[in-house]
Amino acid sequence: MASREGRLPRTPCQRAGKYRTYAEAIAAALAFLNTHPGADLITYRCRLGRHWHIGHTPGRVMRLSNQK
């Protein structure tokens, strides 16, 4: 069954890099920071896929840090 406008629904983990463990995600983040110093980068665990990802700070994490 196709979704509206002919596009298939995409899972949140489909385009993001997936890492099985926290250590793998940290190693990938450090390698990225060596080539891109000063980048805004964190590791986080996906709620749906249960994988670790690296990327910009998700909005839900930013909202939690602003409430403190």
C-alpha positions in Angstrom: 0.0 0.0 0.0 1.5 3.3 -1.0 1.3 6.4 1.1 -0.1 9.7 0.0 1.6 11.5 -3.0 3.2 8.1 -4.0 6.0 8.2 -1.4 6.6 5.4 0.9 6.9 6.1 4.6 10.5 6.3 5.8 11.7 5.0 9.1 13.8 7.5 11.2 16.9 5.2 11.0 16.9 4.8 7.2 19.2 7.6 6.3 21.2 8.0 9.6 24.3 6.1 10.2 23.7 3.1 12.5 26.2 1.8 15.1 25.5 -1.3 17.2 27.4 -0.1 20.3 28.1 3.2 22.0 31.8 2.6 21.5 31.4 2.4 17.8 29.4 5.6 17.7 32.0 7.4 19.8 34.8 6.2 17.5 32.9 7.4 14.4 32.2 10.8 16.1 35.8 11.3 17.0 36.9 10.5 13.5 34.4 13.0 12.1 35.6 15.7 14.6 39.2 15.2 13.5 38.2 16.3 9.9 35.5 18.8 11.0 36.7 20.6 14.1 34.1 22.6 16.0 31.2 20.6 14.6 28.1 20.3 16.8 28.0 16.6 17.2 26.6 14.1 19.7 25.9 10.4 20.0 22.3 9.3 20.8 20.3 6.2 20.9 17.3 6.0 18.5 14.0 5.4 20.2 12.6 3.3 17.4 15.5 1.4 15.9 17.5 1.0 19.1 20.7 1.8 17.3 23.3 4.4 18.1 23.6 7.5 15.8 25.8 10.5 15.6 24.6 13.8 14.5 23.2 17.2 15.5 21.5 17.4 18.9 17.9 16.2 18.5 15.2 18.7 19.5 13.9 16.6 22.4 17.4 16.6 24.0 17.7 20.4 23.5 14.3 20.9 25.2 15.3 18.7 28.1 18.6 20.6 28.6 16.8 24.0 28.5 14.3 22.9 31.2 17.1 22.5 33.9 
